[in-house]
Amino acid sequence: MKLRHVLGFATIAVLVTVLSVFGCSDSTSPTTVTLTITPADTVLLGGRIGTFQVIATDASGRVEPDSVIWSVSDTTVLSLLGSGGSTASIEAVSVGNASVEVWADGATESVPVSIPAMLGDMRWHTPLEGTPAGSAPPALNEWGRVYVVRSRELSALNPDGQVLFTVNADCNADQSPSIDDDRDRVYINGQGCTQSHAYDGTLEWRLPIGYLEGGLAIDLDGSVVVYHGWDGGYVSRVSSAGTEVWTDTLSPNNGAKSAPVIAADGEIYLSWLSVSGGSGHLSRIGPSGDFRWTLPLPRPPLSSNPAVFQHRVLVTVPAYFAVFDTAGNLLWDVTLEGLPSSPIHDGSGNIYVQTSHVLLSYALDGHKRWEADTLDCNACAIAVGAPTLVAGDELLVPCRSTTDISIDEICSVDTTDGTLAWRSNIGTSVRGAVAVADNGTIYVQTLSGLAALWGDRPPHTNGWPTEGRDMQRQRRQY
């Protein structure tokens, strides 16, 4: 009897132990965790890095996941650069489709990632007649339509590369078209003409004023300020209807070597060449055409436009860059090597200038921030297009190919330190500055037509000018 009782108690003890391990109540069941990865269904361009985050939730709400493990389904398409718990950095390394995967707390989840192209890859190339005008980039309207001037023709293309129309410009233009989105109008300006066209190409009016290397600026009321030299050296304001409002003579026998620019307060600045003396000048003119001042420049300008920022006037001429205050006093200047582009700034006081040899950045007080001396450029020996700022601290410029030094490519530079972010060889030489659409598409003229490249960042919305879709050359803000 005693032995039976002992065995009975032992059996009960074993049963209690088993029940305590396996449980028989819902209150001790394992908790179910659900994982969610953001962003989901991502599109990245090759060369870009995406940041992914995993969120873990259970019946009680959001929880902190333990032992998180990240991976990718195809390491030839995606590369795991690093992970720290709930976040991971993934680089798109080639065109294709793959998944980002995560394991945590006994649960797994994945999201698809598509890489349709590498940064700077060709989307399309449309052949066009004629040759591109100097360093002039394409111009874009608010709907994404692309306008280019080549020789004596103005062409408009859809964002997919379809040519909508080509019209004769009746003059040899060397500047980008200027867009007035408020009035659905596009202007061209060249040797002996200024023309206004409707968005469908219809000629609205034409005036026999203008110069090959001049240009125009659009004011808030729709009027345009036009600089035309060699025929007497005039600056004119023309109404949106094509009527001259006023005309001033700068100096007999001078040549227009820049487009006029209009500052936020309506003041007009332009640089010009005195043919008789071969000297350069910078002038400020009031909104009604009254002269404020004219000052000498050490060399004649060559197809570069001034810029205005925080009551400072930035101007470049061959081998020289200077900053004046709006009263015409020199604040600082530097000697450059080669032919410089028009200066631009990012709205925060950082200034950028490309020359035929280097890309430079200066602070507003004149000290050099950095110099990128590896960005040589073939076309820049003839005419240097201004750098193009895009969102995300990047700057787009033409640069000499590393595989075929006879052609130029597109290079993207980090604006913080001048390092190369990426470069694109599209198989043909680019000509002129770059324009960027709101969806990030990059447009550039080539010797034989217009190219659209894959990009994912819109144009920078501050600064002077932003190039990109702000090539309208409208009145600028400080």
Secondary structure, 3 states (H helix, E strand, C coil): CHHHHHHHHHHHHHHHHHHHHHCCCHHHCCCCCEEEEECCCEECCECCEEEEEEEEEECCEEECCCCCEEEECCCCCEEEEEEECCEEEEEECCCEEEEEEEEECCEEEEEEEEECCECCCEEEEEECCCCECCCCCCEECCCCCEEEEECCEEEEECCCCCEEEEEECCCCECCCCEEEHHHCEEEEEECCEEEEEECCCCEEEEECCCCCCCEEEECCCCCEEEEECCCCCEEEEECCCCCEEEEEECCCCEEECCCCEECCCCCEEEEEEECCCCEEEEEEECCCCCEEEEEEECCCCCCCCCEEECCEEEEEECCEEEEEECCCCEEEEEECCCCECCCEECCCCCEEEEECCCEEEECCCCCEEEEECCCCCCHHHCCCCCCEEECCCEEEEEEECCCCCCCEEEEEEECCCCCEEEEECCCCCEEEEEEECCCCCEEEEECCEEEEECCCCCECCCCECCCHHHCCCECCCC
